[in-house]
Each structure stands twice: as structure tokens, then as C-alpha cells.
Amino acid sequence: MPSALSYVLASAFLVPGILALLIRDPRRSRVVGFGGGAVASFLGLVVTLVGTMREAPMRIPLPAPVPWAASELFLDGLSAFFLVLIFFIGFLVSVYAVGYMKEFDARRRGQAAPLLLNLLLLSMAFVVSAGDMLSFLLGWEGMSLASYFLVVLDHEKREARHAGLIYLIATHIGTGGILLAFLFLVQTTGSFSFNGFAAVPISDPAILSATFGFALLGFGTKAGIFPFHIWLPYAHPEAPSPVSAVMSGVMIKMGIYGIVRFLFYLLPSPPATFGATLLALGLLSGAFGVLYAIVQHDLKRLLAFHSVENIGIILIGIGAASLCRATGRPDAARLLLAGGLFHVLNHATFKALLFLGAGAVLQGAHTRNIEKLGGLMQGMPITGVAFLAGSLAISAVPPFNGFASEFAIYRGLWAAAGGAGSGGAFLAAMAGLALIGGLAVVCFVKVVGTVFLGNARSAQASAARDPSVAMEFPMGTLALVCLGLGVFPSLVLDRLMAIASFLPAVGAAAPAAGGKPFTVAIALAIAIGGLSLIRTFLLRRSGRRAEATWGCGFPYSTPRMQYTASSFADPILHVFRGILRPHTTRTERLSGRFLLEVEHETHFHDLLENGLYLPVYRLFVQAAFQARRLHPGYIHLYLGYILGAVVLLLLFFH
């Protein structure tokens, strides 16, 4: 029965996508394709939630792709958690795409989007359900190719083609790393099954380190961990907004799933250096991600860098959990792992919400440039309130869900710091996490204030209006989920603590970070309402006028009197000038001898992109042009190459 159900679920994703290609009418094609994907995602969500009631893991045999290796689906608590994530976000994004993707109706390639999006969702579900190496790699490659074609969906734009090329190169470098890590496990255990990998530990420290290194390269590239993040700020902005929501909210979490599966399940006793490495990379990802985000003017590119930041926060929890496990702190390890996984869920909800909100802004104002927006709260109140909820959540402001998961990580770090040895590392991680959180608040005060408050800075911003109900419903649902998970975090944390129960507890079980969230939420609501009433009373008593935020106290303020995104970020830019290395260009507009307008535009250099990746890319391009001389078109020369290769192989194996 489970095997037949898996085939039915796969068909539910594929059939609507294929029908969308065959239907000529663009509107019907869009409704059938994305609507069918929404139905399939909802069905998958229901099946997964029902399946989580089973205490024992579920195994579903599949036809073997090769004679010497069996293939199966393996569903345990970790797989079910990520499946819920995939299907929930997939359902809402598919509904949103019904309204958003109408701009592609005039172009034939838009009818391929439903099939590609459904393939992406199905491939990700296959990745987290795979119980063997071959099934995992098959799903991984399907996910990579489907997402690539979605990134280049608007392939007439040079930027989309460029972003697609960077993503394709990065994702296949990552796939190569994963393949090498699996091959080390196959060589050691003689098995292709995940259960076989876990049953036979790797005794050679060199092979163990190489396995971890290649796995980190592969999964870290997909997750966007610093310094493997190079593809992410290019691909997310160029993809359609529903695709950006899936890629940032769910797809990059496949890298996190791979790291957790390797570190806590397939490698039975990893050394402390593995956890310390992940902890350090998490701090670097969080710090560099939020710093690069603050200086961005492209709304979607800014959100992409915040994905790097939040992957860093997740990695802090996971890396610290591994370090605690290796140093004899199992209680703290359970809480840290649960907190990291909780932030996986929370980041998926608020980042999907923010990308969907950015899509509504782009569709309404026809620009992603923050400097040309402003005042959108007047014409787009529903989008503005939803985006504000996502901004509060990503900034870890209570009572939203970002605060709940980060607080769980803080509690785990504090519990770990109280043990013997390595306590300083956990305290340093707490300080780093606090810095990251503070900078995130600064960034989103800038975004909300510049985009939604004040006066419109362009005619397009003045004319922007809220989108259709198909787009408003997913944003509203995600905003409510962000609030609900923050008010009732124990509903999820208790389940995640059960998933982390394979880490043995010492003494009393580690406390969850929920506390009494409902009481806290009521207290916050009363405090906010009371302060609002006091403010209103004082304003009426004093007779002072209340004007719009950023209005500088004037009743007839203009965009020239408002803070720009650049001026807001300038103090941060000044403090971290040595890291960001900005340079400013000045453009003047004259009318005769009179200066009408001066425009300053600040750019920054990505240290790794300009210092490492671009030089290596240029070197490979030059080597490729030189290699063309080896292909003059003479068949006898190619036969000589084949003969030489055979001789070298014989000598090598001899």
C-alpha cells in the first residue's frame, strides 16, 4: 500500500504539469498546472502528517536502477519533517503562482513553468525520502536541473542566462563533492544503503575527514554556506518570485538535510573538529550574509543574502550540537539540534513570505530597486502588513517565530557553555549570533521604512496596488504561521526534541524553549496596546500633530526629505568599510550651467567573488581556449588519443 501511494503521489505532481504543456490557452494551462501542483502538495502534506503517527521508520522498496544495488525510500522523523516543509511551502507557492505567472502568458515558455516547479517539488521529496545512495543522487540531480531551467525561464535576459550558468556550475561542483563522499562510504562499508553506511563506522581518520570535507563541499554549496554562496545572490533575483520562494525557503534546506543526515546518522562518531568547523562557518555565513544584505538596493538580492545569513544561524545550531555531542554535552546537543531544525522551518515560512511579498511589489511597481519605491503601504496595505510580519520574524522580534528558534539556539549555547572545556567557543557563538541579529534588525528597518513608509519615490510606486486573492492568500497564511509558531513554539519543538532523541540524555531532559508562550504573547499584546493608548492620550492632550513616518514633522513632505536606503546603511557601511570595500560613483544632471540632480551609487566587492572565484573562472576559460588546439578535426589524431588513453590505463592498473 505505501508503495502504491508513492506512485500515486508522483503522478499527482507530473500529470498536471504535462497537461499544462498540452493546453494551448495560457490561462487554463496556468490554472491546471499550478493548481494541480497545489492539490498534489496538499495531498502529500496530509499523507506525511498521517505517516508521522507511526513510531517505526517506514521502508518502501523501489525497482533497482542497477543490478548490484537495491533501492528504497526510507521515512523516519527527520525525513517526515522535511517532507512537511516541502509540501506546505509547495502548496502555498503553487497557489501564488496561479496569479503571479500570468505575466508569462504571452510567452510560450511560461507553460513549461508548472511542470518544472512540480518536478522540483517532487525531486526534493525524493531526496529527503531516499534510503540509498543512487536514489538520493537521482533526486538530487533532478532537483538541480529543474531549478536551473526555472532560473533561466526568462532566458531572453542576459542576467538570467548569466545567473543560470553560475548556478549550473556551482550545483554540479556540489554534486561531484557529494558523489565522492558517498564513494568513500561505499568503499568502507561495501553497501549502497544508508543503513549500511551507519552500521560500519569509518576507522581511518584520513578517510573520515575526506568524507566530511567532500560532503561539506557538496551540501554546503547547495545550502549557500559561506564561502560556497556565490551562486545564490545571482539565481534568486533572476528566478520568478514563486521560484525564489521555493529555492530560498526549501531547496537550500536540502543542503542542511544532507549535512544533518551525514553528521548525525551516517557518521556514527564524528570528531569535535567537524562540529567546530560547522560552527565557525555558521558564524561567517551569518555575519557576511547580513553585512552584504544591508548594502543592497535590489530587494530580491537583499533577501538572497539574508538566506546566507539564516543558513549561518541554522549551521550555528547544528555545528554546536555536533560539538556538544563530541564533548559529552548530550542535553545541550539535543536542544541545539532541535533549535537548528526549528529555524529551518521558521526560515522557510518567513523567507517564502518575504519573497512572495517582493513578487507582489515587483508586479505592482515594476521595479526591484528599493530607491525607487516608497509609500507602498498606502496602495498595497495587505502586502505591506504581510511583509512587515515577515520582517519582524526574520529580525527575531517576539512574538514571531524567528525569535522562538533563535532563543532555543541561545539556550542551547548557554547550556553548553556551562560544561567543562570549550565553554569559550559557545559564548563566542552567542556573541556572534547577537551581532547577526542586531544587524538583521537594522537591515529590515531600512527595507520596511524605505519601501512601504513615507512618500512614493516614483510614479510606478504611486500606482502600485495589492495583487489578486490568489497571491494574497499565501502571504496572509504565511504571516499567520509566523505568528502562530512564535506564540506556540512548543508544538514544534517537542516534536523536534523527539527527533533528536537519538542523542542520549544525561539526567533530566533538556528543556524546550517554549516556556509559556501564550502568556508571553498576551503580555506583549497588552503592553503594546497600553503604550498605544498612552501615546494617543498624550498627543491629544498636547495638541501636537502626528505625521507619517519619515515625514520629518512636515505636513507636506516630499521624497527629497526622506532617508534613502543608501543613507540609512551608510553608518554600517562606514564601520565595516574594511570588509565591504565600497566604492561610490557620482552622476550629475545639468540644465545649462545649473545643477539639477546629483546621484551617488555605492557598490561593494564580494571578497571571495573578486578575489577567488573570478580569477579561477578566467583561468579555466583561458585553459579551455588553449585546449581547442587539441581538437583540429583530424580523425587519426583522435584515434591516437584513444590509444594513448588505453595504454595509460593499462600501465596504471598494472
Secondary structure as the mmCIF struct_conf table of DSSP 4:
data_model
#
loop_
_struct_conf.conf_type_id
_struct_conf.id
_struct_conf.beg_label_comp_id
_struct_conf.beg_label_asym_id
_struct_conf.beg_label_seq_id
_struct_conf.end_label_comp_id
_struct_conf.end_label_asym_id
_struct_conf.end_label_seq_id
HELX_RH_AL_P HELX_RH_AL_P1 PRO A 2 LEU A 22
BEND BEND1 ASP A 25 ASP A 25
HELX_RH_AL_P HELX_RH_AL_P2 PRO A 26 GLY A 51
TURN_TY1_P TURN_TY1_P1 THR A 52 MET A 53
BEND BEND2 GLU A 55 ALA A 56
STRN STRN1 MET A 58 VAL A 66
TURN_TY1_P TURN_TY1_P2 PRO A 67 TRP A 68
STRN STRN2 ALA A 69 LEU A 75
HELX_RH_AL_P HELX_RH_AL_P3 GLY A 77 TYR A 100
HELX_RH_3T_P HELX_RH_3T_P1 MET A 101 PHE A 104
TURN_TY1_P TURN_TY1_P3 ASP A 105 ALA A 106
BEND BEND3 ARG A 107 ARG A 107
HELX_RH_3T_P HELX_RH_3T_P2 ARG A 108 ALA A 112
HELX_RH_AL_P HELX_RH_AL_P4 ALA A 113 SER A 129
STRN STRN3 ALA A 130 ALA A 130
STRN STRN4 ASP A 132 ASP A 132
HELX_RH_AL_P HELX_RH_AL_P5 MET A 133 VAL A 151
TURN_TY1_P TURN_TY1_P4 VAL A 152 GLU A 156
BEND BEND4 LYS A 157 LYS A 157
HELX_RH_AL_P HELX_RH_AL_P6 ARG A 158 THR A 189
BEND BEND5 GLY A 190 GLY A 190
STRN STRN5 SER A 193 SER A 193
HELX_RH_AL_P HELX_RH_AL_P7 PHE A 194 ALA A 199
BEND BEND6 VAL A 200 VAL A 200
HELX_RH_AL_P HELX_RH_AL_P8 PRO A 205 ALA A 223
TURN_TY1_P TURN_TY1_P5 GLY A 224 GLY A 224
TURN_TY1_P TURN_TY1_P6 PHE A 226 PRO A 227
BEND BEND7 PHE A 228 PHE A 228
TURN_TY1_P TURN_TY1_P7 ILE A 230 TRP A 231
HELX_RH_AL_P HELX_RH_AL_P9 LEU A 232 GLU A 238
BEND BEND8 ALA A 239 ALA A 239
HELX_RH_AL_P HELX_RH_AL_P10 SER A 241 VAL A 246
HELX_RH_PI_P HELX_RH_PI_P1 MET A 247 MET A 251
TURN_TY1_P TURN_TY1_P8 ILE A 252 ILE A 252
HELX_RH_AL_P HELX_RH_AL_P11 LYS A 253 ARG A 261
HELX_RH_PI_P HELX_RH_PI_P2 PHE A 262 LEU A 266
BEND BEND9 LEU A 267 SER A 269
HELX_RH_AL_P HELX_RH_AL_P12 ALA A 272 ILE A 294
TURN_TY1_P TURN_TY1_P9 VAL A 295 VAL A 295
STRN STRN6 ASP A 298 ASP A 298
HELX_RH_AL_P HELX_RH_AL_P13 LEU A 299 ALA A 326
TURN_TY1_P TURN_TY1_P10 THR A 327 GLY A 328
HELX_RH_AL_P HELX_RH_AL_P14 PRO A 330 ALA A 365
BEND BEND10 HIS A 366 HIS A 366
STRN STRN7 ASN A 369 ASN A 369
HELX_RH_3T_P HELX_RH_3T_P3 ILE A 370 LYS A 372
HELX_RH_AL_P HELX_RH_AL_P15 LEU A 376 GLY A 379
HELX_RH_AL_P HELX_RH_AL_P16 PRO A 381 ILE A 394
TURN_TY1_P TURN_TY1_P11 SER A 395 ALA A 396
TURN_TY1_P TURN_TY1_P12 PRO A 398 PRO A 399
BEND BEND11 PHE A 400 PHE A 400
HELX_RH_AL_P HELX_RH_AL_P17 ASN A 401 ALA A 417
TURN_TY1_P TURN_TY1_P13 GLY A 418 GLY A 418
BEND BEND12 GLY A 419 SER A 422
HELX_RH_AL_P HELX_RH_AL_P18 GLY A 423 VAL A 451
TURN_TY1_P TURN_TY1_P14 PHE A 452 PHE A 452
BEND BEND13 LEU A 453 GLY A 454
BEND BEND14 ARG A 457 SER A 458
HELX_RH_AL_P HELX_RH_AL_P19 ALA A 459 ALA A 463
HELX_RH_AL_P HELX_RH_AL_P20 VAL A 469 VAL A 487
TURN_TY1_P TURN_TY1_P15 PRO A 489 PRO A 489
HELX_RH_AL_P HELX_RH_AL_P21 SER A 490 ILE A 499
HELX_RH_3T_P HELX_RH_3T_P4 ALA A 500 PHE A 502
BEND BEND15 LEU A 503 LEU A 503
BEND BEND16 GLY A 507 ALA A 508
HELX_LH_PP_P HELX_LH_PP_P1 ALA A 509 ALA A 512
BEND BEND17 ALA A 513 ALA A 513
BEND BEND18 GLY A 515 LYS A 516
HELX_RH_AL_P HELX_RH_AL_P22 PRO A 517 SER A 542
TURN_TY1_P TURN_TY1_P16 GLY A 543 GLY A 543
HELX_LH_PP_P HELX_LH_PP_P2 ARG A 544 ALA A 546
TURN_TY1_P TURN_TY1_P17 THR A 549 TRP A 550
BEND BEND19 GLY A 551 GLY A 551
TURN_TY1_P TURN_TY1_P18 CYS A 552 GLY A 553
TURN_TY1_P TURN_TY1_P19 PRO A 555 TYR A 556
HELX_RH_3T_P HELX_RH_3T_P5 PRO A 559 MET A 561
BEND BEND20 GLN A 562 GLN A 562
HELX_LH_PP_P HELX_LH_PP_P3 TYR A 563 THR A 564
HELX_RH_AL_P HELX_RH_AL_P23 ALA A 565 VAL A 575
TURN_TY1_P TURN_TY1_P20 PHE A 576 PHE A 576
HELX_RH_AL_P HELX_RH_AL_P24 ARG A 577 LEU A 580
STRN STRN8 HIS A 583 SER A 591
TURN_TY1_P TURN_TY1_P21 GLY A 592 ARG A 593
STRN STRN9 PHE A 594 HIS A 603
HELX_RH_AL_P HELX_RH_AL_P25 LEU A 607 LEU A 608
HELX_RH_PI_P HELX_RH_PI_P3 GLU A 609 TYR A 613
HELX_RH_AL_P HELX_RH_AL_P26 LEU A 614 ALA A 627
HELX_RH_3T_P HELX_RH_3T_P6 ARG A 628 LEU A 630
BEND BEND21 GLY A 633 GLY A 633
HELX_RH_AL_P HELX_RH_AL_P27 ILE A 635 PHE A 653
#
